[in-house]
Amino acid sequence: MTRRERIEKLMALLTVGFCWAFKTGQWAIAKKITQLKMKHFKDGKRLQKSLFRIGLDFIRETVINSRQLINNLNEILHILNRPLKNLEAFL
């Protein structure tokens, strides 16, 4: 890949995809669709899954499961228009 414009388009697409998955993860936890599980470590505790991963899994399951697709697709597409919330509210 040597064309600058193609790399820029790819980076823009990856950025939109990341933001969509992250915001969907926040939404899924806020709506209590997914439980927030913590994992204990020596230096404290952290989320078992990242908000990005929770959102990506939810989007994937929604697209795969055609019954949920009609119900959830409109809402997860609108997530991109919502402002990001503070992460501490979810922890």
C-alpha positions as CSV (number, residue, x, y, z in Angstrom):
1,M,0.0,0.0,0.0
2,T,1.7,3.1,-1.2
3,R,-1.2,5.3,-2.1
4,R,-1.7,7.9,0.6
5,E,-5.4,8.4,-0.2
6,R,-6.2,4.7,0.1
7,I,-4.4,4.6,3.5
8,E,-6.4,7.6,4.7
9,K,-9.7,6.1,3.6
10,L,-8.8,2.8,5.4
11,M,-7.8,4.6,8.6
12,A,-11.1,6.6,8.4
13,L,-13.1,3.4,8.0
14,L,-11.3,1.7,10.9
15,T,-11.9,4.8,13.1
16,V,-15.6,4.8,12.4
17,G,-15.8,1.0,13.1
18,F,-13.9,1.4,16.3
19,C,-16.1,4.3,17.6
20,W,-19.2,2.4,16.6
21,A,-18.2,-0.8,18.5
22,F,-17.0,1.2,21.5
23,K,-20.2,3.3,21.7
24,T,-22.3,0.1,21.2
25,G,-20.5,-1.5,24.2
26,Q,-21.3,1.5,26.3
27,W,-24.9,1.4,25.2
28,A,-25.2,-2.4,25.9
29,I,-24.0,-2.0,29.4
30,A,-26.2,1.1,30.1
31,K,-29.2,-0.8,28.8
32,K,-28.1,-3.8,30.9
33,I,-28.2,-6.0,27.8
34,T,-24.7,-7.3,28.8
35,Q,-23.4,-7.7,32.3
36,L,-20.2,-5.9,33.3
37,K,-17.9,-8.6,34.6
38,M,-14.7,-7.7,36.5
39,K,-11.6,-9.8,36.7
40,H,-9.2,-9.6,39.7
41,F,-5.5,-9.0,39.2
42,K,-2.6,-8.4,41.6
43,D,-2.7,-4.6,40.9
44,G,-6.5,-4.3,41.2
45,K,-9.5,-5.3,39.0
46,R,-10.3,-4.6,35.4
47,L,-13.1,-5.4,33.0
48,Q,-13.1,-9.0,31.7
49,K,-13.9,-7.7,28.3
50,S,-13.3,-4.2,26.9
51,L,-16.2,-2.0,25.9
52,F,-15.0,-2.3,22.3
53,R,-15.2,-6.1,22.5
54,I,-18.7,-6.0,24.1
55,G,-19.9,-3.7,21.4
56,L,-18.3,-5.7,18.6
57,D,-19.8,-8.9,19.9
58,F,-23.3,-7.3,20.1
59,I,-23.1,-5.9,16.6
60,R,-21.9,-9.3,15.2
61,E,-24.7,-11.2,17.0
62,T,-27.3,-8.7,15.9
63,V,-26.2,-9.0,12.2
64,I,-26.0,-12.8,12.4
65,N,-29.4,-13.3,14.2
66,S,-32.0,-12.1,11.7
67,R,-34.8,-11.9,14.3
68,Q,-32.9,-9.4,16.4
69,L,-31.6,-7.6,13.3
70,I,-34.9,-5.8,12.6
71,N,-35.3,-4.9,16.3
72,N,-31.8,-3.7,17.1
73,L,-30.2,-2.5,13.8
74,N,-32.0,0.8,13.9
75,E,-30.9,1.5,17.5
76,I,-27.3,0.5,17.0
77,L,-27.0,2.6,13.9
78,H,-28.3,5.6,15.8
79,I,-25.6,5.0,18.5
80,L,-23.1,6.8,16.2
81,N,-25.0,10.1,16.6
82,R,-24.9,10.0,20.4
83,P,-22.2,11.7,22.4
84,L,-19.6,9.6,24.3
85,K,-20.3,9.2,28.0
86,N,-17.9,9.2,30.8
87,L,-16.3,5.7,31.3
88,E,-16.4,5.9,35.1
89,A,-20.2,5.8,35.0
90,F,-20.0,2.2,33.7
91,L,-17.3,0.9,36.2
